[in-house]
């Protein structure tokens, strides 16, 4: 699968700035925010986009216009519908296969079902006919506030507009908020998933228990790996239904700066092709001289969210487990770990150690101790990786410290 990003956080920047950031951060493709007020999308110059994006080694996964096509105001509704319709031709002209939009918001005085039947269905019927002739797929984001809040309304939408090129920009985070099984939804709507968003949902259970579920103060959207979604099983489920498209990061986490990046975030997946059975998963600050380590996949911190590597790692980790590359022992074990290598300063090194799981203890008990001083940012990074993969993934290898048992 490809990992991309929705460019909405850069709506005030020109396309060159967006592309420069995405290329340096290591993304594969862009879901381009294509609204009339977006600084990096100009309908009259859209033909230039493939060249600008392609020169940076990126692709365009879709154009995206999440405007209200069922707006209560008739004039606004008409303008929004005309804008979305105009993007179909642009997608066709620049060879972009998917146009992402939404099903509109329920107008005051109408139920979601009424809005779908009376406004959305007629519009999308005409749109899908034109899009099919242009070779374009229409993908609705399942934002819970729109007319396709729950799966019953998804079914109704596709019953009213039964075209093969009409589907979803699948976002599991909106289902988590509603306590809807996002994995089962992948199976149920397998042939409708044309595009996906990578966004997570944090649930504050203590606040939900105090406030109840009728408010919005007990949850928030967060960067992947910091919420409830199990990214490994989710990506595996997408693979199982045959989806091999994009995981598009949609950044809506108020606690994370979408523009923040460091030199580590510019060092990205340089050895993705070296993903055989001997490969391991490592962090960007754990890349050693070539003479010290076996084939590795350096998963650098490179995203507008800061946890793009967690999503990528969950993809690899689950895929390798599904393929039988990594197998879990049937019973707990202690592993003997032996190393022989040439150290540039100390010469030939031979040492033996043990690897085992240990019971967690409170730090104050002095039972489990840190082997080195770790910065808080690194600890946060590790935690995101563990949450996404549901596994402890870290390197074991030569170290300047005598922390291994001899």
N, C-alpha and C positions, 0 to 999 in steps of 0.2 A: 504494500500500500504506500501511497504518497502521504506526506505530512505537509499541510499548507496552512494558510492563515487568512482569515477575513480581514480585509484592509480598512474596515470602518474606523479603528482608532487613529488612523492616519488621514482622516477625511480632509484635513486642512493642509496636507502636504502634497507636493507634486508627485507625479508617478516615478520620477527618477529617485526621489528620496525613499519612497516605499520600496522600490525594487532593490535599491542599495542595501537597505536594512534587511530585507528578506533574504537576499543572497548571502550577506555576511553572517546572518543568523543560521543559515543552513536549511532553509525551507526548500521544498520541491516545487511548490506551486502557490498561486494566489487566487483567492475568491475575491474578486474586485468589487468593491462597494460602488455601485453604479446608480447613484441618485443625482438629481439635477444640481444639488448644491455641493457635490463632492469635488474637491480641488484636483484630484488625480484621475477623474473620469470626465472626458469631454466627448459627447456623442459625435460631434463633427470630426473629431480626430481619433476616433476609436480604432480606425484601421492601423494606427501606429502602435497600438498596444502589443500585438504579438512580437513585433520586432524589438521593442524596448525590453519587454519581459524575457524574450528568448535570448537576447544578447547577454543577459545575466545568468543564463543557464536555468531559467525557471519556465514554468508553464502556467497557463490560466486554467484553473479547474472550473470556474463558472463566473458569470456576472451575477450580482446580487442586488435586488431592489426590494427591500422589505417595507413597501408603502401600503397604505390601507386601501385595498381595492373594493371594500364594502362600506366606505365612509358614509356617515349619515348625511353629510352635505353633498348634494347631487353634483355640484360643480367640482368639488374636490375629488369625489369618487371618479368622475369622468377623466380628470387630469391624471390621476394615479393610474387608472386603467390604460389610458393612452400611452403613458410612459412605459409601463411594463410591456405593452404590446410592441412598442418601438424597439425594445431591447431584443426581441426575437430576431428581427432582421440583422441587428448588429452582431448577435451571437453567430448567426449564419455567415455573415460576411467575414468574420475573423476566426472561423472554425472553432468556436467554443460550443461544446456539446450540451451544456447544462445552463439553464437560467433559474436562479433561486429567487423565490418570492414568498409571500405568505397568503393565507386564506382570508385576510381581512379581519377587522375587529367587529364584534356584534354592535350594530347601531342601537341607540337607545330605543326601547320599546319593542325590540325584536329578539327572539331567542337565537342562539347560534344555529339551530336547525333551520329556522326560518330564513336567516341570512344566507345560509348555504343554498337553500332551495331557490330563493327568489332573486338573489344578487350574484353570489359567487359562481354557482353552477352555470348560468348562461354566459358569464364572462369567460370562465375557463374552458367551456366547450368550444367557443370560437377561437380562443387563444391556442388550444391544443391542436385544432385543425390546422391553423396557420403554422404552428411550430412543427408539426409532423411533416408538412411540406418542406419546411426549411431544415429538417434534420436536427431539431432542437428538442431537448427534454425539459419539462417544467417540474421543478422540485420545490414543494412547499415545506418551509420550516415549521415544525410542530410546536411553536411557541404556545404555551398553555393559555395565554390571554386571547388568542385568535379564535376563529370559528371552528378550528379543529383541536379543541382542548384535549379531549380524551379519545380512546380508540374507537368508540362507537361513532363518533363524529368523523373519524378517519374513514371508517367503513362507508358512512353515508356519502362523504365527499366523492369517494371513488365509485360508488354506485351511481351517483348523479352524473359523474364525468368519467366514463369507463374507458378512457383512451390509454393505450400502452405507454405513451410518452408522458403520462401524468403521474407524478410520484412524490417522493419525500426528500427533503434535506434533513436527514434523521438526526435529532439532537436528544441524547438520552437524559441530559440534565433536566429537561422540562418534565420528563416522566417521573424522575426521582422525587421532585417536588410534590407530585400528586400520588406518590406511593403506587405507581404503575410499574409492572415488571418490564423493564426495558429489554431484557434478553428475550423474553417471549415475544415482545413486539417486533424484534428483529426477524424472528421466524415467521410471525403472522403476516408481515408486510415485506417479505424478502424480495419479491419482484417489483416493489415500489421504491426501493432505496436507491436513489441515483447519486446522492452526495451525503456527506455526514459532517456534523459539527463535533469538535472535541472541546467540551466544557464540562465542568464538574459541579456538584452541589454539596455544600456543607450543611449538615443539619445539626442544630444545637438542641440536643434532646432535652436538656434541663429546661431551656426556655420554652420549648414546645409543650413540655409537661406542665408548665406554669401558665402559659398564655393560651394553649390550645391551638388548633390548626386553622382557625378562621382569620388569623392575622398573618402578615408576612415577616414578622420579626424573629422567627425561629430558624430561618434558613437564608442562605445567600449563594450566589454563583461564585465559584472559585476556579482557580487554575487546575488543570488536570493533575490528579494525584493527591489533592488536598480535600477531597470530598468522599462521597459514598460510592461512586462508580468503581467497579472492579474492572480495570482496563484490560487486563489479560483475558479473562473470559469474554468480555465484550468484543474485543478485536477478534478473538478466536471464533465467536459466533458469526461475525461479519464474514470472516474467511469461509466458514462452513456453508454459508448461503451463496457463495461465489462472488461476494463483493470484493473488488480489488481497486477501489477508487481512492479518494482522498479522505484523510482525517483533518478537517480544517479547524484550526484553533480559533475559537470565538472568544475574545478577551473581554470579560465583563467583571473581573475581580478588582474591586475598588482598593484592595490592599496591595496590589501589585502594579508597579509602574510599567506600562507596555513598552516604554522606550529604553528601559534600563538594560544595559548590556555591558559586558566586560570583555577583556581579552580572551578569557576562557570561553565565552559565548561565541567567539568568532572561530574557535577551533572545533569543527563539526564533522562527525562521522567520516573520517578520512579513509577508513578501511572497511566500509560496509560489505564489500564483496568477500571479505575474509570471514565468512560466517559459518565455517564448517564445524564439525563436532568438537574440535579442539579450541574453539573460540570461547572467550569469556566476556563478561560485561564489566566495564570499568568506567570510572568517572574521569572527567577531563584533567583533574589535578593529579591523577594516578597514572599518567603516561610516562614511562621510564625510557631510558636509552634502549635502542633496538636490541642490543646484545643481552639485555636483562629479562626480556619477557617473551612468552609464547605469542602466537597470533591473537590479537585483541580487537575489540570493537570499541574505540574510544567514543563514548557517548557524551559529547560536550554539552555544557549548559548554554543552549542557544534557542531562545524563543522570546516572543513578546510576553509570555507568561512566566518564563523561568523554569517550566517543568515539561517542555517539549520532549526532553530526553526520557522522562518517565513514561510518556505515551509510547515513544519509539521502543524503549526497552521492554515494556509490557507486550508489545507486538512481537518482538523477537522471542522473548521468554516463553510466551504461550505457544507460539508457532513451533519452537524447538521441542517443547513438551508434547505437543500434538503429534509431531513427526517421530517421536521416540528418540530424539537426539539426547535429551536429558531424561533420566528415569529416576524415580524416587525409590529408595530402598524400602523394603517392606517393614523393617524394624529399625529403631534407633541404633546408631553405631558411633564408634569413635574411630576416626580415620588417621592413619599414620601418614605424615606428609614429609617427604624427603626432597631436598634441593641440592643440586650441584651446579655451580655457575662460576664464571670468571668475573671478579670484581676489578674494575680498572685500577683501584687503589690498593686493595688488599690481596689480590691474586686469586688463587683457586679457593672457593668456599664450598664446604660440605656441611649441611646441618639437617637435623631431623626435628619434627615437631608433631603436634597432635591438633586435629580439628574436631570440635564437638560442640553441640548445642549446650547451653548452660541455663540454669534457672535464673530468672531476673531477681535481683535483690535491690533494695533501696540503696542509693549511693552512699548514704551515711553509714551503712553497715560495713563498708570497706571490703566486701566480698568480690564484687566485679568492679575492676578499676579500668579507667581509660588508658590506652597504651601511649597516647600522645595528646597534646593540646589541640583540640579541633574547634575551628571557628564556628560561631552560631549559624552562619550562612551555609556552611558545609553540612552541619547536622540537619538543617531544614531540608537541604537538597537530598541527603540520604533518606530522610523520612518519606519524602515524596516518592522516591524510587521504591521503597519498601511497600508503601501503600498501593502504588500502581501495580506492582508485580506480585504482591502478597508473598514475598520471599526476601531473604537477606542476601543481597548481591554486592559483594565487595571483593577487592583483589586480595589474593594471598601471594606474596612474592618477596623478593629480596628487599630488605629494609636496612637502613643505616642504624636502626635501633635494635637492641638485643631483647626484643619483646617476645620472640618465639622461644619455646622450651627447647633446650639443647639436650 
